[in-house]
Amino acid sequence: MPDEADVDRDREDRTRDLLASAAFFKGVFDIAVDAIISMDESQRIILFNQGAERIFQYRADEVLGQPLAMLLPEDARHQHHHQVDRFGDSPTVARQMGERGSIWGRRKNGVVFPAEASISHVKIEGRLVFTAILRDVTAARQAERAIRELNGDLEHRAAQLEHANRELEAFSYSVSHDLRAPLRTITGFSQILIEDFADQLDAEGADYLRRIVDAGGRMAQLIDDLLNLSRVSRQPVRTSPVDLTAMAHAVADELGRADPTRSVRFTVADGLSAVADAQLLRAAMYNLLGNAWKYTTKQSRAVVEFGARPDDGGRTVFFVRDNGAGFDMAYADKLFGPFQRLHATAEYPGTGIGLATVQRIIHKHGGEIWADAAVGQGATFYFTLE
């Protein structure tokens, strides 16, 4: 048989273990963010952790031994008491967090707040003990309400955008049909006067008519460019594999056929491809290569290059480079705005719509576009497609 000293040591060990366990579980209870509350069979509070103190704003010594009802809104107390009694009589020993949906708690200052809770019951020495873990979901409910309001606002804005798009389509139709007819009349009759009544016009009169015809041509081009910009903005993106090398060669050939007097050396890198909308991307490529073609007209040895390089993030960056007129980077923020031009029309014709169209196409693909240039030293336009 163990002697008295052994019995004392065993008792001391068990006591230390019990105290260590109690300290351990008290530490767990107190660091928990959620409220942990235990009640006896009569629903009087017997455990109230620091998480519960933070949420309900009571100190533990203010609630221990008090009825749980003090933590509930008045209109919920009777129903909650009845539900806990039913739960104690049921074979179910635990209900998961949120299983009952939202419930309501009441802070010391009387403020009622939404909560979710899990609850369990266990018999200890023949007595039924309930333990609830409760979570304050005020912030979550506020976030859900904000999201609902935001969604409602987005739906309203989407409806406004749809209405604006319909108006834009109507305007485009009007521009396409209603403005072209009088413009054709003006330029047509002016051209007839130049051709058929040249002997009756002095030099000044003939010059005026040529200016009218030229202005009519620029107006017609501007209408076409605006319609293209409008279509690009509305057109959905339909992606497929695109051979950019072949596309660049095709655009270069088209530019060369349109102006066979020019001698431009095109350099196109092999094997360039992307997943993109072929129709939209060809419009962007035509504008970029067409700009390079246009702004190298004063170069005796014009060079245009299309290539690609990786960036630091692993994306493919495509570029169109030329050795033409270039521009002052101080005005680079104007490049992609409609009607913005960095060169006089008399030097280089155009409407100032092309680069705005390119930017919209690139943005519709989730990409970016930017430029680097110097006056008299050419320009490079970079773009990504994702």
Secondary structure, DSSP 8 states (H G I E B T S, - for coil): ---HHHHHHHHHHHHHHHHHHHHHHHHHHHH-SSEEEEE-TT-BEEEE-HHHHHHH---HHHHTTSBGGGGS-HHHHHHHHHHHHHHHHSS--EE-TTTT--EEEE-TTS-EEEEEEEEEEEEETTEEEEEEEEEE-HHHHHHHHHHHHHHHHHHHHHHHHHHHHHHHHHHHHHIIIIIHHHHHHHHHHHHHHHHHSGGGS-HHHHHHHHHHHHHHHHHHHHHHHHHHHHHHHHS----EEEEHHHHHHHHHHHHHHH-TT--EEEEE-TT-EEEE-HHHHHHHHHHHHHHHHHTTTT-TTEEEEEEEEE-TTS-EEEEEEE-S----GGGGGGTTSTT--SS-TTTS---S-HHHHHHHHHHHTT--EEEEE-TTS-EEEEE---
